[in-house]
Structures are given as C-alpha cells and as structure tokens.
Amino acid sequence: MIDRQRQSQPKPLGRAGMTLIELLLAVLLASFVMYALVRFVDVTLTMWSRAEDARSRYGRVQAILDRMATDLVTTHPGHTGDLVVEWVPFDLGGDSAMERAYPRLRLVRRPSQQDWLRLGVQELTPEQRQQWSEGGFGTGSASGIEAKDLPEPLRDPVPGLAEVLWVLLPTERTDLEATGRLYRAEQREHSGATASFFRPDFARGGAYLESEPLEAIGDGILWWELELSSEETDLDPSVGSGPGQARLAWDARGLDRPDREAVQQNATAVVPSGRKGYPVLPTRVRLVLELELPADLERRPTLVDPLDREQREILVSRGERLNVEPGAYLRVGAEWMRVLQRNGDRVAVERGQRGTLPGLHKSGTVVHFGFRGERLVTLPTARSAPRSLEEAP
C-alpha cells in the first residue's frame, strides 16, 4: 500500500524559476554591460566632436591665411607700391589706459581682371547700378556694349593697382575678455570714391574705422601678427629689433608711419636701405593666427587664487583642460603670458608678454588660449625691382 502511494506521486522535474540572488546578479551584470556600452558611445562621440571642432578651427584659420597670402604675394614692388604694418592701441577697460594693441596691414597690390571689375562695380552709384542692371550687366546682352557706353569705373578693362587693408578690431570696446574680429577692405588706388588707406591720419582719424567699407572675415581672433623678414634676417629668426631678427612692424617708404611711442611692437619698424624710388618690401612674412571660438570658452580653466604682479606660477582649475605646450601663450585679462612648464594644475609662466605688462588678476578669471595656425609667405619682390639705382626712374 505504501509502495503504491509512493509510485503515484509525481517526481520533481527541476526548478521552475530563478532565485532572487540569481536575478539580482543578472540585473547587476546587465547594468555593467549597459554602462560600458553607454560609456563607450559617450567617449566615441566626445572624441568625434573634438575632432570635428579641431577640423573646423583648422579650416577657418587656413581660409583666412590663404586670403592673406594671396594679397601678400600680389604686392606691387614697383615705384608706386607700398606696404605698412603698424599696431594701434585700444582702451578696452574704459579707464583711458591702452590695455591692448592690434595690428593693421596696408598694401598696394595688382589685382586680377575679375577683381578689378568687381572693385569697379563697388564704385558705381545707385543710379549707375540701376542703369547698368537694366542694360544687361552679367548677361549675354551686355557683351556687345561699347566701352564708351559703360560707367566710368568700368571703362578700363586693364587692371590697375588696388589698396588693401587688413585690420583687427575688438568685438567689444570695454571688455577685457573680448576677442577680436578680423576685417578686410579693398579699393582701387586713387579712385576718389573713398579716402586712401594710406592717408596720414589713417589710424588717428578713428581707431575703430567705422566709416571704412570693411568686410568681416572672421570672429574669435585671439591673436594675429605678421613676422616680417628681409634678406638680412636669419633663416629661423626670433622677433625683435636687433640684427637678424624678424620685425612686427614695417614701413616700406620709411615715412615713420608706425607710432613707435604708442606701442612696443612699432619700435621694431626698422626699414633697411633700398633702391631709390622703390618701396623696401619684406622678402618673407610669417603669418600667425590664434583662434578661440565661443564654444571653447566653456572648457577654459580659471584662476584658483588671485594673481599679483610678481608671481611666476599660476594655479588653475581643471588643469587637464589647459591643452598647451611649453612655449605657448596664455591670456589672462589683458595680459599675455608664455608657458614655461606645466605640472597638473600649476603652470610656470613668463609674465608680460606680447607687449603687455604684468597686472593684478582676481580668482575666477578665465585663462584664454587659442588654436594656432601659421603660414610662411615669400614675396616675389625681385621680379620687378631694378637691378641697380641707375635703372630706377
């Protein structure tokens, strides 16, 4: 009887589910896997975003340098040519103190025929534009129009000379943290449409050049300079006013146009002796541009402690974001500093660089640095220059 009851009871087939511990272990393991996947995707997207930002900065800088180089290599070396590089001070703090200086480049170049026509169109009055538009400018119907029927600025198809202006201006007049905006302007030489870029009161007539036909080229310019070399300059020169050094200012006509008393960089404008009647142009120009976009400011470190004029080491927050090497430049307020050594959040610096003076800085001040681009341009000045003084007119 007992054996029959035992035989009638079903045998267990195994466990029908998971225990609580096994379930928790499975959830924990899945969490680790999901965290690893999310972390991997986040790191990948961050790296991709930074690569895209770097590519964008590189593209912007190279586009600006390409345009500058085009103007420089077409500089006219003849007796009517000219080139001036000068620095102009600005009062950014509103306290009548000139905290920062920005460079300006003026030159005479020979434009292409297309550029010459474009500059002529810019000189047309609204009435001439309307008349020329009705006559079929830019269409096939305009091809048969005789030169005498064209407006005066468009009658001469042979390109002459043009004046070019490059100028860096602060985006905010009373903001020490502001970056600069780079502008370019071009006009026909002696056109009479506007005042010459080489007029004597060019820099003194209004530091911001509000009346000039300026074309905005790029924002976020943290630094821009031209290192100008002559035949006597060393192949790998330092910057200064000594023998063999590259200059930061230039006056091709030797007319003392850069104000040496106003800005330290203008003191390097020493023009070597040249041929009679011809401008003395640099043989090489190294273009330096540093760009800091608004998105970069979100990742910039700040000063942890106040900084006096004597300190040679700064302590910054989030030192891992200070992506600079020794020899690079930092800007704190209006003062430039050169990096000597970096150890974590501590940075040894050389104070008062790039024509600025050591100053007092509060804790929390942003430490600026930019994406740097360079271009070495050789000016073909020997093509049209006379071989001797006797050949000069």
Summary of the structure (lengths in Angstrom):
residues: 393
radius of gyration: 31.8
end to end distance: 138.5
largest distance: 140.1
contacts: 1058
relative contact order: 0.13
helix: 26%
strand: 27%
